[in-house]
Amino acid sequence: MRQQLDGGMGLWERSRSQARAAVDPAVGEWERRRSLHAAYLRAGARELRLATFALPSRLAGGLPREAAAVWIDRAFAAVRLAEEETALRAERLYLSLGPTGLARGESDRAGEIYAALGQLASGLPGAAIVLESFRGADELALALERIPVVAGVLVAPLAGDDGEPALQDGPLDRLAGPLAGRGVEWVGVGCADRGVEFVRGLHHLARSWDGPLALAPPCFEDGARWAERVLAAAGSEPRCTRIGGCCGTGPAHIFALARQVRAEDA
């Protein structure tokens, strides 16, 4: 039985409207997010990611910490309102955090941002942290050092010089060091570069991580076809226990995936 993730709400909105992945916490925008959370729940998602992915980069760009706290509170409230609307309860909520976008020479500042977000998240009842779309082992290591508890990690492999999945700062097996002893529950492939077939990324990742795996790739095709490819890739790795999507993955895609998962488990 695989746990069903959602489609990565903010990035799906961007693929639909070319808007930013996350916006300032205005009432109208959070109403849209509540509606999308509700749609994912109805589609079959059982683990939801809050619309907080862009917070590290926004803090790096000057967003005040007080505004970040409001952002997190509204993101959490949007999920709870969606649960009330649908009478469906998410089995787990993740505070999604992406990279800061800062240069390597600004590691001290990046570390302060991750530490601040870890403190803000510590007061959020029932939510865990997932680090998403990390393309480099160095920044991932920094985030893992400064955030006390991280439940999951989704990396975004690039095509290396040899065409194989890699990170910006080396091969995927560089992740073994940062992940060791950090208490991370699962690790997976998320927004892989279009030149990287996500099944190869998953196989490469399995070589450097011996725990549960996850697969949440982008979607730029029909939902049923995408769901078949995701399930086939997940089925090739017995330790892949979580599946979902990211860029371009809407509720219809998650519905197609959930339907095929139920058929597979029947």
Accessible surface in RSA format (square Angstrom, percent):
REM  Atomic radii and reference values for relative SASA: ProtOr
REM  Chains: A
REM  Algorithm: Lee & Richards
REM  Probe-radius: 1.40
REM  Slices: 20
REM RES _ NUM      All-atoms   Total-Side   Main-Chain    Non-polar    All polar
REM                ABS   REL    ABS   REL    ABS   REL    ABS   REL    ABS   REL
RES MET A   1   188.50  97.6 121.70  80.5  66.80 159.0 113.58  96.6  74.93  99.3
RES ARG A   2    41.57  17.5  38.19  19.5   3.38   8.0   8.86  12.1  32.71  19.8
RES GLN A   3    43.91  24.6  41.39  30.2   2.52   6.0  11.30  24.1  32.61  24.7
RES GLN A   4    11.19   6.3   9.83   7.2   1.36   3.2   8.08  17.2   3.11   2.4
RES LEU A   5     0.49   0.3   0.49   0.3   0.00   0.0   0.49   0.3   0.00   0.0
RES ASP A   6     0.00   0.0   0.00   0.0   0.00   0.0   0.00   0.0   0.00   0.0
RES GLY A   7     0.00   0.0   0.00   N/A   0.00   0.0   0.00   0.0   0.00   0.0
RES GLY A   8     8.22  10.1   0.00   N/A   8.22  10.1   8.22  22.6   0.00   0.0
RES MET A   9     3.83   2.0   0.78   0.5   3.05   7.3   0.78   0.7   3.05   4.0
RES GLY A  10    11.27  13.9   0.00   N/A  11.27  13.9   6.41  17.6   4.86  10.9
RES LEU A  11    16.01   8.9  13.64   9.8   2.37   6.0  13.64   9.6   2.37   6.4
RES TRP A  12    43.03  17.3  43.03  20.8   0.00   0.0  37.01  19.7   6.02   9.8
RES GLU A  13    11.58   6.6  10.25   7.8   1.33   3.2   7.60  14.7   3.98   3.3
RES ARG A  14    99.94  42.0  99.92  50.9   0.02   0.0  24.08  32.9  75.86  46.0
RES SER A  15    47.91  40.5  19.60  26.2  28.32  65.2  23.56  50.2  24.35  34.1
RES ARG A  16   175.93  73.9 140.40  71.6  35.53  84.6  31.00  42.4 144.93  87.8
RES SER A  17    61.91  52.3  32.51  43.4  29.41  67.7  40.46  86.2  21.45  30.1
RES GLN A  18   150.05  83.9 121.51  88.8  28.54  68.0  56.21 119.7  93.84  71.2
RES ALA A  19    37.97  34.9  26.30  40.6  11.67  26.5  36.91  52.0   1.06   2.8
RES ARG A  20   139.23  58.5 129.71  66.1   9.51  22.6  68.17  93.2  71.06  43.1
RES ALA A  21    13.68  12.6   8.42  13.0   5.26  12.0   8.42  11.9   5.26  13.9
RES ALA A  22     4.17   3.8   2.28   3.5   1.89   4.3   2.28   3.2   1.89   5.0
RES VAL A  23    18.16  11.9  17.43  15.8   0.73   1.8  17.43  15.1   0.73   2.0
RES ASP A  24    69.61  48.8  68.26  67.9   1.35   3.2  28.07  66.1  41.54  41.4
RES PRO A  25    22.77  16.6  18.47  16.8   4.29  15.6  19.37  16.0   3.40  21.1
RES ALA A  26    54.65  50.2  45.69  70.5   8.96  20.4  54.22  76.4   0.42   1.1
RES VAL A  27   118.33  77.9 111.66 101.1   6.68  16.1 114.01  99.1   4.32  11.7
RES GLY A  28    48.51  59.8   0.00   N/A  48.51  59.8  39.55 108.5   8.97  20.1
RES GLU A  29    47.04  27.0  46.54  35.2   0.50   1.2   8.41  16.3  38.63  31.5
RES TRP A  30    18.08   7.3  16.16   7.8   1.92   4.5  16.67   8.9   1.41   2.3
RES GLU A  31    84.33  48.4  80.87  61.2   3.46   8.2  44.33  85.7  40.00  32.7
RES ARG A  32   103.57  43.5  96.85  49.4   6.72  16.0  53.32  72.9  50.24  30.5
RES ARG A  33     2.51   1.1   2.51   1.3   0.00   0.0   0.18   0.2   2.33   1.4
RES ARG A  34    41.31  17.3  41.31  21.1   0.00   0.0  13.20  18.0  28.11  17.0
RES SER A  35    49.47  41.8  43.34  57.8   6.13  14.1  32.37  68.9  17.10  24.0
RES LEU A  36    13.88   7.7  12.01   8.6   1.87   4.7  13.71   9.6   0.18   0.5
RES HIS A  37     0.30   0.2   0.30   0.2   0.00   0.0   0.00   0.0   0.30   0.4
RES ALA A  38     0.29   0.3   0.29   0.5   0.00   0.0   0.29   0.4   0.00   0.0
RES ALA A  39    31.17  28.7  26.26  40.5   4.91  11.2  29.01  40.9   2.16   5.7
RES TYR A  40     0.00   0.0   0.00   0.0   0.00   0.0   0.00   0.0   0.00   0.0
RES LEU A  41     0.35   0.2   0.00   0.0   0.35   0.9   0.00   0.0   0.35   0.9
RES ARG A  42   136.01  57.1 108.01  55.1  28.01  66.7  55.00  75.2  81.01  49.1
RES ALA A  43     7.84   7.2   3.07   4.7   4.77  10.9   6.66   9.4   1.18   3.1
RES GLY A  44    11.80  14.5   0.00   N/A  11.80  14.5   6.89  18.9   4.91  11.0
RES ALA A  45     0.00   0.0   0.00   0.0   0.00   0.0   0.00   0.0   0.00   0.0
RES ARG A  46    70.85  29.7  70.85  36.1   0.00   0.0  18.94  25.9  51.91  31.5
RES GLU A  47     3.33   1.9   3.33   2.5   0.00   0.0   0.00   0.0   3.33   2.7
RES LEU A  48     0.00   0.0   0.00   0.0   0.00   0.0   0.00   0.0   0.00   0.0
RES ARG A  49     4.39   1.8   3.92   2.0   0.47   1.1   3.89   5.3   0.50   0.3
RES LEU A  50     2.86   1.6   0.00   0.0   2.86   7.2   0.00   0.0   2.86   7.7
RES ALA A  51     5.28   4.9   0.20   0.3   5.08  11.6   5.21   7.3   0.08   0.2
RES THR A  52     0.00   0.0   0.00   0.0   0.00   0.0   0.00   0.0   0.00   0.0
RES PHE A  53    47.27  23.6  46.26  28.7   1.01   2.6  46.26  28.0   1.01   2.9
RES ALA A  54    12.25  11.3  10.53  16.3   1.72   3.9  12.25  17.3   0.00   0.0
RES LEU A  55     0.00   0.0   0.00   0.0   0.00   0.0   0.00   0.0   0.00   0.0
RES PRO A  56     0.00   0.0   0.00   0.0   0.00   0.0   0.00   0.0   0.00   0.0
RES SER A  57    46.91  39.6  38.55  51.5   8.36  19.2  26.84  57.1  20.07  28.1
RES ARG A  58    54.06  22.7  51.45  26.2   2.62   6.2  23.96  32.7  30.11  18.2
RES LEU A  59    20.48  11.4  11.68   8.4   8.81  22.1  11.68   8.2   8.81  23.7
RES ALA A  60    12.21  11.2   4.28   6.6   7.93  18.0   4.65   6.6   7.55  20.0
RES GLY A  61    71.52  88.2   0.00   N/A  71.52  88.2  35.27  96.8  36.26  81.2
RES GLY A  62    53.87  66.4   0.00   N/A  53.87  66.4  32.72  89.8  21.15  47.4
RES LEU A  63    30.86  17.2  17.72  12.7  13.15  33.0  22.04  15.5   8.82  23.7
RES PRO A  64    77.48  56.5  67.16  61.2  10.31  37.5  77.48  64.0   0.00   0.0
RES ARG A  65   105.98  44.5 100.11  51.0   5.87  14.0  43.88  60.0  62.10  37.6
RES GLU A  66   127.74  73.3 122.26  92.5   5.48  13.0  71.24 137.8  56.50  46.1
RES ALA A  67    28.29  26.0  22.10  34.1   6.18  14.1  27.25  38.4   1.03   2.7
RES ALA A  68     0.00   0.0   0.00   0.0   0.00   0.0   0.00   0.0   0.00   0.0
RES ALA A  69    30.65  28.2  28.97  44.7   1.68   3.8  30.10  42.4   0.55   1.5
RES VAL A  70    65.01  42.8  64.26  58.2   0.75   1.8  65.01  56.5   0.00   0.0
RES TRP A  71     0.21   0.1   0.21   0.1   0.00   0.0   0.21   0.1   0.00   0.0
RES ILE A  72     4.06   2.3   4.06   3.0   0.00   0.0   4.06   2.9   0.00   0.0
RES ASP A  73    88.29  61.8  82.30  81.9   5.99  14.2  25.43  59.9  62.86  62.7
RES ARG A  74    91.10  38.2  88.25  45.0   2.84   6.8  23.47  32.1  67.62  41.0
RES ALA A  75     0.58   0.5   0.00   0.0   0.58   1.3   0.58   0.8   0.00   0.0
RES PHE A  76    28.84  14.4  28.84  17.9   0.00   0.0  28.84  17.5   0.00   0.0
RES ALA A  77    45.16  41.5  42.05  64.9   3.11   7.1  45.16  63.6   0.00   0.0
RES ALA A  78     3.53   3.2   0.99   1.5   2.55   5.8   3.18   4.5   0.35   0.9
RES VAL A  79     0.00   0.0   0.00   0.0   0.00   0.0   0.00   0.0   0.00   0.0
RES ARG A  80    53.07  22.3  52.20  26.6   0.87   2.1  30.54  41.7  22.54  13.7
RES LEU A  81    90.32  50.3  87.55  62.6   2.77   7.0  87.55  61.5   2.77   7.4
RES ALA A  82     0.00   0.0   0.00   0.0   0.00   0.0   0.00   0.0   0.00   0.0
RES GLU A  83     7.73   4.4   4.16   3.1   3.57   8.5   4.39   8.5   3.34   2.7
RES GLU A  84   134.03  76.9 104.85  79.3  29.18  69.5  50.39  97.5  83.64  68.3
RES GLU A  85    84.62  48.6  48.94  37.0  35.68  84.9  41.31  79.9  43.31  35.4
RES THR A  86    20.47  14.6   0.38   0.4  20.09  47.9   4.70   6.3  15.77  23.8
RES ALA A  87    93.73  86.2  57.47  88.7  36.26  82.5  69.45  97.8  24.28  64.3
RES LEU A  88    60.06  33.4  56.41  40.4   3.65   9.2  59.35  41.7   0.71   1.9
RES ARG A  89   156.04  65.5 141.10  71.9  14.94  35.6  62.59  85.5  93.45  56.6
RES ALA A  90     8.48   7.8   0.00   0.0   8.48  19.3   0.00   0.0   8.48  22.5
RES GLU A  91   116.58  66.9  78.82  59.6  37.77  89.9  39.98  77.3  76.60  62.5
RES ARG A  92    62.56  26.3  58.57  29.9   3.98   9.5  24.61  33.6  37.95  23.0
RES LEU A  93     2.70   1.5   2.68   1.9   0.02   0.1   2.68   1.9   0.02   0.1
RES TYR A  94     0.24   0.1   0.24   0.1   0.00   0.0   0.24   0.2   0.00   0.0
RES LEU A  95     0.87   0.5   0.87   0.6   0.00   0.0   0.87   0.6   0.00   0.0
RES SER A  96     2.29   1.9   2.29   3.1   0.00   0.0   1.70   3.6   0.59   0.8
RES LEU A  97     0.00   0.0   0.00   0.0   0.00   0.0   0.00   0.0   0.00   0.0
RES GLY A  98     0.31   0.4   0.00   N/A   0.31   0.4   0.31   0.8   0.00   0.0
RES PRO A  99    37.35  27.2  31.42  28.6   5.93  21.6  31.42  25.9   5.93  36.9
RES THR A 100     4.49   3.2   0.40   0.4   4.09   9.7   0.00   0.0   4.49   6.8
RES GLY A 101    71.10  87.7   0.00   N/A  71.10  87.7  38.12 104.6  32.98  73.9
RES LEU A 102    35.28  19.7  15.65  11.2  19.63  49.4  17.01  11.9  18.28  49.2
RES ALA A 103    68.60  63.1  51.11  78.9  17.48  39.8  62.48  88.0   6.12  16.2
RES ARG A 104   173.68  72.9 151.13  77.0  22.55  53.7  84.07 114.9  89.62  54.3
RES GLY A 105    80.36  99.1   0.00   N/A  80.36  99.1  42.46 116.5  37.90  84.9
RES GLU A 106    69.06  39.6  63.65  48.2   5.41  12.9  31.66  61.2  37.40  30.5
RES SER A 107    52.59  44.4  49.69  66.3   2.90   6.7  26.57  56.6  26.02  36.5
RES ASP A 108   116.64  81.7 110.30 109.8   6.34  15.0  36.00  84.7  80.64  80.4
RES ARG A 109    97.00  40.7  94.33  48.1   2.67   6.3  39.07  53.4  57.92  35.1
RES ALA A 110     4.75   4.4   4.75   7.3   0.00   0.0   4.75   6.7   0.00   0.0
RES GLY A 111     0.07   0.1   0.00   N/A   0.07   0.1   0.07   0.2   0.00   0.0
RES GLU A 112   109.13  62.7 103.12  78.0   6.01  14.3  36.61  70.8  72.52  59.2
RES ILE A 113    14.86   8.5  12.62   9.4   2.24   5.4  14.85  10.7   0.01   0.0
RES TYR A 114     0.00   0.0   0.00   0.0   0.00   0.0   0.00   0.0   0.00   0.0
RES ALA A 115    19.57  18.0  17.67  27.3   1.90   4.3  18.15  25.6   1.43   3.8
RES ALA A 116    17.95  16.5  15.79  24.4   2.15   4.9  17.41  24.5   0.54   1.4
RES LEU A 117     0.00   0.0   0.00   0.0   0.00   0.0   0.00   0.0   0.00   0.0
RES GLY A 118     3.95   4.9   0.00   N/A   3.95   4.9   0.28   0.8   3.67   8.2
RES GLN A 119   110.20  61.6  96.86  70.8  13.34  31.8  37.72  80.3  72.48  55.0
RES LEU A 120    38.16  21.3  23.13  16.5  15.03  37.8  26.60  18.7  11.57  31.1
RES ALA A 121    10.25   9.4   4.97   7.7   5.27  12.0   5.06   7.1   5.18  13.7
RES SER A 122    96.16  81.3  53.42  71.3  42.74  98.4  48.67 103.6  47.49  66.5
RES GLY A 123    65.15  80.3   0.00   N/A  65.15  80.3  40.49 111.1  24.66  55.2
RES LEU A 124    17.08   9.5   8.33   6.0   8.74  22.0   9.23   6.5   7.85  21.1
RES PRO A 125    90.94  66.3  78.91  71.9  12.03  43.7  90.89  75.0   0.05   0.3
RES GLY A 126    61.85  76.3   0.00   N/A  61.85  76.3  37.61 103.2  24.24  54.3
RES ALA A 127    27.14  25.0   1.11   1.7  26.03  59.2   2.94   4.1  24.20  64.1
RES ALA A 128    19.79  18.2  11.28  17.4   8.51  19.4  19.15  27.0   0.64   1.7
RES ILE A 129    12.04   6.9  10.45   7.8   1.59   3.8  10.45   7.5   1.59   4.3
RES VAL A 130     0.34   0.2   0.34   0.3   0.00   0.0   0.34   0.3   0.00   0.0
RES LEU A 131     0.00   0.0   0.00   0.0   0.00   0.0   0.00   0.0   0.00   0.0
RES GLU A 132     9.96   5.7   9.96   7.5   0.00   0.0   0.13   0.3   9.83   8.0
RES SER A 133    18.38  15.5  14.58  19.5   3.80   8.8  10.50  22.4   7.88  11.0
RES PHE A 134     1.88   0.9   1.61   1.0   0.27   0.7   1.65   1.0   0.23   0.7
RES ARG A 135    69.76  29.3  66.54  33.9   3.22   7.7  18.61  25.4  51.15  31.0
RES GLY A 136    12.45  15.3   0.00   N/A  12.45  15.3   8.01  22.0   4.43   9.9
RES ALA A 137     0.27   0.2   0.04   0.1   0.23   0.5   0.14   0.2   0.13   0.4
RES ASP A 138    61.35  43.0  52.91  52.7   8.44  20.0  27.55  64.8  33.80  33.7
RES GLU A 139    39.86  22.9  34.19  25.9   5.67  13.5  22.00  42.6  17.86  14.6
RES LEU A 140     0.41   0.2   0.41   0.3   0.00   0.0   0.41   0.3   0.00   0.0
RES ALA A 141    22.76  20.9  21.88  33.8   0.89   2.0  22.42  31.6   0.34   0.9
RES LEU A 142    32.01  17.8  30.20  21.6   1.81   4.6  31.56  22.2   0.45   1.2
RES ALA A 143     0.00   0.0   0.00   0.0   0.00   0.0   0.00   0.0   0.00   0.0
RES LEU A 144     6.11   3.4   0.96   0.7   5.15  12.9   0.96   0.7   5.15  13.8
RES GLU A 145   102.03  58.6  74.78  56.6  27.25  64.9  17.57  34.0  84.46  69.0
RES ARG A 146    95.35  40.0  84.24  42.9  11.11  26.5  20.44  27.9  74.91  45.4
RES ILE A 147     2.91   1.7   0.73   0.5   2.18   5.3   0.73   0.5   2.18   5.9
RES PRO A 148   110.53  80.6  74.41  67.8  36.13 131.3  86.69  71.6  23.84 148.2
RES VAL A 149   111.33  73.3 105.05  95.1   6.29  15.1 106.33  92.4   5.01  13.6
RES VAL A 150     3.49   2.3   1.51   1.4   1.98   4.8   1.51   1.3   1.98   5.4
RES ALA A 151     1.24   1.1   0.18   0.3   1.06   2.4   0.96   1.4   0.28   0.7
RES GLY A 152     0.00   0.0   0.00   N/A   0.00   0.0   0.00   0.0   0.00   0.0
RES VAL A 153     0.08   0.1   0.08   0.1   0.00   0.0   0.08   0.1   0.00   0.0
RES LEU A 154     1.28   0.7   1.28   0.9   0.00   0.0   1.28   0.9   0.00   0.0
RES VAL A 155     0.46   0.3   0.46   0.4   0.00   0.0   0.46   0.4   0.00   0.0
RES ALA A 156     0.00   0.0   0.00   0.0   0.00   0.0   0.00   0.0   0.00   0.0
RES PRO A 157     0.00   0.0   0.00   0.0   0.00   0.0   0.00   0.0   0.00   0.0
RES LEU A 158    43.58  24.3  43.58  31.2   0.00   0.0  43.58  30.6   0.00   0.0
RES ALA A 159    47.68  43.8  24.13  37.2  23.55  53.6  24.13  34.0  23.55  62.4
RES GLY A 160    22.51  27.8   0.00   N/A  22.51  27.8  14.80  40.6   7.71  17.3
RES ASP A 161   168.65 118.1 123.65 123.1  45.00 106.4  45.92 108.1 122.74 122.4
RES ASP A 162   111.77  78.3  77.01  76.6  34.76  82.2  48.87 115.0  62.91  62.7
RES GLY A 163    33.65  41.5   0.00   N/A  33.65  41.5  28.40  77.9   5.25  11.8
RES GLU A 164    65.00  37.3  64.93  49.1   0.07   0.2  28.56  55.2  36.44  29.7
RES PRO A 165     5.21   3.8   0.00   0.0   5.21  18.9   0.00   0.0   5.21  32.4
RES ALA A 166    17.22  15.8  17.22  26.6   0.00   0.0  17.22  24.3   0.00   0.0
RES LEU A 167     9.47   5.3   0.50   0.4   8.98  22.6   0.50   0.3   8.98  24.2
RES GLN A 168   124.86  69.8  89.12  65.1  35.74  85.1  24.83  52.8 100.03  75.9
RES ASP A 169    25.23  17.7   5.81   5.8  19.43  45.9  12.38  29.1  12.85  12.8
RES GLY A 170    23.67  29.2   0.00   N/A  23.67  29.2  20.43  56.1   3.24   7.2
RES PRO A 171    75.65  55.1  73.47  67.0   2.18   7.9  75.03  61.9   0.62   3.9
RES LEU A 172     4.60   2.6   2.60   1.9   2.00   5.0   2.60   1.8   2.00   5.4
RES ASP A 173    87.25  61.1  76.88  76.5  10.37  24.5  27.38  64.4  59.87  59.7
RES ARG A 174    92.50  38.8  79.65  40.6  12.85  30.6  32.97  45.1  59.53  36.1
RES LEU A 175     0.72   0.4   0.72   0.5   0.00   0.0   0.72   0.5   0.00   0.0
RES ALA A 176    44.87  41.3  37.89  58.5   6.98  15.9  39.96  56.3   4.92  13.0
RES GLY A 177    55.07  67.9   0.00   N/A  55.07  67.9  38.31 105.1  16.76  37.5
RES PRO A 178    23.16  16.9  13.49  12.3   9.68  35.2  22.34  18.4   0.83   5.1
RES LEU A 179     5.90   3.3   2.31   1.7   3.59   9.0   2.33   1.6   3.57   9.6
RES ALA A 180    71.01  65.3  47.81  73.8  23.20  52.8  58.77  82.8  12.24  32.4
RES GLY A 181    87.68 108.1   0.00   N/A  87.68 108.1  43.15 118.4  44.53  99.7
RES ARG A 182   100.60  42.2  83.03  42.3  17.57  41.8  13.54  18.5  87.05  52.8
RES GLY A 183    64.27  79.3   0.00   N/A  64.27  79.3  42.69 117.1  21.58  48.3
RES VAL A 184    13.18   8.7   0.05   0.0  13.13  31.6   0.05   0.0  13.13  35.6
RES GLU A 185    78.64  45.1  66.98  50.7  11.65  27.7  38.84  75.1  39.80  32.5
RES TRP A 186     1.42   0.6   1.42   0.7   0.00   0.0   1.42   0.8   0.00   0.0
RES VAL A 187     0.04   0.0   0.04   0.0   0.00   0.0   0.04   0.0   0.00   0.0
RES GLY A 188     0.00   0.0   0.00   N/A   0.00   0.0   0.00   0.0   0.00   0.0
RES VAL A 189     0.00   0.0   0.00   0.0   0.00   0.0   0.00   0.0   0.00   0.0
RES GLY A 190     2.20   2.7   0.00   N/A   2.20   2.7   2.20   6.0   0.00   0.0
RES CYS A 191    21.69  16.4  20.84  23.2   0.85   2.0   0.88   2.2  20.82  22.4
RES ALA A 192     6.56   6.0   1.93   3.0   4.62  10.5   1.93   2.7   4.62  12.2
RES ASP A 193    52.86  37.0  47.49  47.3   5.37  12.7   5.85  13.8  47.01  46.9
RES ARG A 194   188.93  79.3 151.49  77.2  37.43  89.1  75.71 103.5 113.21  68.6
RES GLY A 195    49.23  60.7   0.00   N/A  49.23  60.7  31.09  85.3  18.14  40.6
RES VAL A 196     7.29   4.8   0.00   0.0   7.29  17.6   0.02   0.0   7.27  19.7
RES GLU A 197    69.39  39.8  63.65  48.2   5.74  13.7  31.64  61.2  37.76  30.8
RES PHE A 198    12.03   6.0  11.90   7.4   0.12   0.3  11.90   7.2   0.12   0.4
RES VAL A 199    37.43  24.6  37.43  33.9   0.00   0.0  37.43  32.5   0.00   0.0
RES ARG A 200    73.21  30.7  72.72  37.1   0.49   1.2  46.54  63.6  26.68  16.2
RES GLY A 201     0.00   0.0   0.00   N/A   0.00   0.0   0.00   0.0   0.00   0.0
RES LEU A 202     0.00   0.0   0.00   0.0   0.00   0.0   0.00   0.0   0.00   0.0
RES HIS A 203    58.95  32.2  56.42  39.2   2.53   6.5  41.33  42.6  17.62  20.5
RES HIS A 204    31.39  17.2  28.38  19.7   3.01   7.7  21.87  22.5   9.52  11.1
RES LEU A 205     0.00   0.0   0.00   0.0   0.00   0.0   0.00   0.0   0.00   0.0
RES ALA A 206    16.22  14.9   7.12  11.0   9.10  20.7   7.29  10.3   8.93  23.7
RES ARG A 207   179.59  75.4 137.69  70.2  41.90  99.8  64.42  88.0 115.17  69.8
RES SER A 208    19.79  16.7   0.82   1.1  18.98  43.7   9.59  20.4  10.20  14.3
RES TRP A 209    33.55  13.5  29.95  14.5   3.60   8.5  32.30  17.2   1.25   2.0
RES ASP A 210   131.04  91.8 111.22 110.7  19.82  46.9  41.59  97.9  89.45  89.2
RES GLY A 211    13.75  17.0   0.00   N/A  13.75  17.0  13.75  37.7   0.00   0.0
RES PRO A 212    58.86  42.9  56.70  51.7   2.16   7.9  58.44  48.3   0.42   2.6
RES LEU A 213     0.00   0.0   0.00   0.0   0.00   0.0   0.00   0.0   0.00   0.0
RES ALA A 214     0.00   0.0   0.00   0.0   0.00   0.0   0.00   0.0   0.00   0.0
RES LEU A 215     0.00   0.0   0.00   0.0   0.00   0.0   0.00   0.0   0.00   0.0
RES ALA A 216     0.00   0.0   0.00   0.0   0.00   0.0   0.00   0.0   0.00   0.0
RES PRO A 217     0.00   0.0   0.00   0.0   0.00   0.0   0.00   0.0   0.00   0.0
RES PRO A 218    20.31  14.8  15.40  14.0   4.90  17.8  15.40  12.7   4.90  30.5
RES CYS A 219     3.58   2.7   0.03   0.0   3.55   8.4   1.12   2.8   2.46   2.7
RES PHE A 220   114.45  57.3  72.57  44.9  41.89 109.0  83.35  50.5  31.10  89.0
RES GLU A 221    44.87  25.8  24.26  18.4  20.61  49.1  32.45  62.8  12.42  10.1
RES ASP A 222    96.14  67.3  78.58  78.2  17.56  41.5  41.15  96.8  54.99  54.8
RES GLY A 223    12.40  15.3   0.00   N/A  12.40  15.3   5.88  16.1   6.52  14.6
RES ALA A 224    40.97  37.7  38.40  59.3   2.57   5.9  38.40  54.1   2.57   6.8
RES ARG A 225   150.71  63.3 148.10  75.5   2.61   6.2  39.08  53.4 111.64  67.7
RES TRP A 226     0.11   0.0   0.11   0.1   0.00   0.0   0.11   0.1   0.00   0.0
RES ALA A 227     0.00   0.0   0.00   0.0   0.00   0.0   0.00   0.0   0.00   0.0
RES GLU A 228   101.81  58.5  95.54  72.3   6.27  14.9  28.23  54.6  73.59  60.1
RES ARG A 229    89.09  37.4  82.85  42.2   6.24  14.9  47.37  64.7  41.72  25.3
RES VAL A 230     0.00   0.0   0.00   0.0   0.00   0.0   0.00   0.0   0.00   0.0
RES LEU A 231    16.28   9.1  13.67   9.8   2.61   6.6  13.93   9.8   2.34   6.3
RES ALA A 232    71.75  66.0  50.14  77.4  21.61  49.2  62.52  88.0   9.23  24.4
RES ALA A 233     3.48   3.2   1.42   2.2   2.06   4.7   3.36   4.7   0.12   0.3
RES ALA A 234     0.00   0.0   0.00   0.0   0.00   0.0   0.00   0.0   0.00   0.0
RES GLY A 235    45.50  56.1   0.00   N/A  45.50  56.1  18.98  52.1  26.52  59.4
RES SER A 236    54.97  46.5  24.96  33.3  30.01  69.1  36.64  78.0  18.33  25.7
RES GLU A 237    23.63  13.6  23.52  17.8   0.11   0.3   0.46   0.9  23.16  18.9
RES PRO A 238   124.16  90.5  91.50  83.4  32.67 118.7 101.31  83.6  22.85 142.0
RES ARG A 239    78.47  32.9  73.76  37.6   4.71  11.2  49.04  67.0  29.44  17.8
RES CYS A 240     2.99   2.3   0.00   0.0   2.99   7.0   0.00   0.0   2.99   3.2
RES THR A 241    50.87  36.2  50.11  50.8   0.76   1.8  48.95  65.7   1.92   2.9
RES ARG A 242    35.48  14.9  35.48  18.1   0.00   0.0   0.00   0.0  35.48  21.5
RES ILE A 243     0.17   0.1   0.17   0.1   0.00   0.0   0.17   0.1   0.00   0.0
RES GLY A 244     0.00   0.0   0.00   N/A   0.00   0.0   0.00   0.0   0.00   0.0
RES GLY A 245     0.00   0.0   0.00   N/A   0.00   0.0   0.00   0.0   0.00   0.0
RES CYS A 246     2.87   2.2   2.87   3.2   0.00   0.0   2.87   7.3   0.00   0.0
RES CYS A 247    16.66  12.6  16.66  18.6   0.00   0.0   8.53  21.6   8.13   8.8
RES GLY A 248    10.46  12.9   0.00   N/A  10.46  12.9   4.92  13.5   5.54  12.4
RES THR A 249     0.00   0.0   0.00   0.0   0.00   0.0   0.00   0.0   0.00   0.0
RES GLY A 250     2.05   2.5   0.00   N/A   2.05   2.5   2.05   5.6   0.00   0.0
RES PRO A 251    23.43  17.1  22.94  20.9   0.49   1.8  23.25  19.2   0.18   1.1
RES ALA A 252    76.21  70.1  62.57  96.6  13.64  31.0  69.41  97.7   6.80  18.0
RES HIS A 253    30.89  16.9  30.89  21.5   0.00   0.0  22.61  23.3   8.29   9.6
RES ILE A 254     0.00   0.0   0.00   0.0   0.00   0.0   0.00   0.0   0.00   0.0
RES PHE A 255    90.04  45.0  90.04  55.8   0.00   0.0  90.04  54.6   0.00   0.0
RES ALA A 256     5.42   5.0   5.38   8.3   0.03   0.1   5.38   7.6   0.03   0.1
RES LEU A 257     0.00   0.0   0.00   0.0   0.00   0.0   0.00   0.0   0.00   0.0
RES ALA A 258     6.09   5.6   4.85   7.5   1.24   2.8   5.56   7.8   0.52   1.4
RES ARG A 259   121.39  51.0 120.07  61.2   1.33   3.2  46.34  63.3  75.06  45.5
RES GLN A 260    41.68  23.3  38.26  28.0   3.41   8.1  23.24  49.5  18.43  14.0
RES VAL A 261     7.28   4.8   7.28   6.6   0.00   0.0   7.28   6.3   0.00   0.0
RES ARG A 262   132.86  55.8 124.60  63.5   8.26  19.7  74.08 101.2  58.78  35.6
RES ALA A 263    74.16  68.2  49.79  76.8  24.37  55.4  57.79  81.4  16.37  43.4
RES GLU A 264    91.99  52.8  59.37  44.9  32.63  77.7  43.14  83.5  48.85  39.9
RES ASP A 265    68.98  48.3  34.32  34.2  34.65  81.9  26.66  62.7  42.31  42.2
RES ALA A 266   119.44 109.8  48.07  74.2  71.37 162.4  87.51 123.2  31.93  84.6
END  Absolute sums over single chains surface
CHAIN  1 A    10920.1       8198.9       2721.2       5994.2       4925.9
END  Absolute sums over all chains
TOTAL         10920.1       8198.9       2721.2       5994.2       4925.9
